Amino acid sequence: LEPKDEFEHKTLAMDVMRPRRSDPPLSVLTQSGMSVEQVEAVIADTSYSGFPVVVSQESPRLVGFVLRRDLVISIDSARLRQEGIVGASQVLFTEPTLTQPHGGPPSLNLRSIMDLSPLAITDQTPMDITVDIFRKLGLRQCLVTQNGRLLGIITKKDILKHMAQMTNRDPESILFN
Ligand code: ADP
């Protein structure tokens, strides 16, 4: 991504982030309370490259970000090799504790595959600054928050598409020039 003069200060992160108002809500995982089966359903029902992890549905504070491929590999391998891991096992992204929640199958802790400090910007961040951040940090995606609540996500492709729209250019030509 090259810095683009086309971005005037009036375009903000909230204008480019997904989901749009008409889209289904952001697909997130919670740091506790979801079963292996439920996480597998999220993976099967979507094709996103990654999922933000939040405290809970009621309190959508960002805890981390997990890549789809790491989730798939870890769950498949745990189901095969880790004693007691079944569909009903709880998936945890929290600090491992010594005490297992009593009753139910052992839980699967996936904290080690989570990015603990994914980059997040506020929804009011001007897009020219956002593009700079993407370029300088070599990001694939970045999360968007408002007062600490997770609102959405912007991928590199979202930015390229947006830039193409603003300049009436083919996204491919921006990607590959
Ligand atoms: P790319 O933009 O490179 O195709 P993805 O497949 O991850 O990457 O994302 C496809 C679209 O879905 C993008 O517009 C992105 O903003 C959005 N998106 C990415 N992750 C999520 C998610 N967890 N929940 C909802 N939308 C997402």
Residues whose N, C-alpha, C, O or C-beta is under 5 A from the ligand:
A	BS01	ADP	R18 P25 L26 S27 S47 Y48 S49 G50 F51 P52 I153 I154 T155 K157 D158
